[in-house]
Amino acid sequence: MLSTSIVAGIDAGPSPRTCCDGFGYKNLFGAYHPPVLSITDRFFFKTLREGWLRHGIIEIIKMAVVKDAELFRNLEAAGPALISSRFGTLDCEPESEISLLSQKILGGALRSYVAAEYGNLYETHQCRPHAYGHTWSPGFEIEAGLLHGHAVAIGMGFGAFLSQRLGWITEAECQRILALISSFGLSLWHDILLKKETLWSSQVKIFRSAARIWWLRCPRGRLANVAI
């Protein structure tokens, strides 16, 4: 797998999942087929538009928030220069600070993603940290006309806010997450969040998705009295 975008390089490329939609459900059919080799070369990013870079960065922020504090700090240190320098490949010396930070950021994102994904290779459970930001966003992304990265960013911000309200994280931690997302020009709000029906429908669908995956992975004999 030779990845030429950030999303492919740190997420879709090393992922063992291959999927397609069906019967109104996203990613209903598929197989688990890990790549023999996945190559992520940041010099491909020189050709990407800024908007595409932002979409990829949110997937890196996702892993930083839920799994890697050092990666989070490196993203804070790099800031928007990560975009303007195309991950340290444009108008940069090889040993410049942004070039070195870019390598650490990509390495940390890959390490965190693979550790989370390959520890649960066949999705036998749904405790998947790399699904952060993807709880409600699949349900409102198309309706709101949002690009994927911005939808995930909004989902991450909403999740951080709810976590703060529930006392799982502090207000300072919540604000730090929101500030990092915002620093890369990613969205934190859309009026779609005011549509209770859409958000509730998204909540229901993610529970159904988890139940469907559990049903596919469990012996049929255990399901005699279970309604999905």
Secondary structure, DSSP 8 states (H G I E B T S, - for coil): -EE-SHHIIIIITT--EEEEEETTEEEEEEEE---S--EE-GGGGGGS-HHHHHHHHHHHHHHHHHH-HHHHHHHHHHTTHHHHTTTTTSS--TTSHHHHHHHHHHHHHHHHHHHHHHTTTT-SS---GGGTT-SSHHHHHHHHT--HHHHHHHHHHHHHHHHHHTTSS-HHHHHHHHHHHHHTT-----GGGG-HHHHHHHHHHHHHHHHHHHHHHS-GGGGTT---
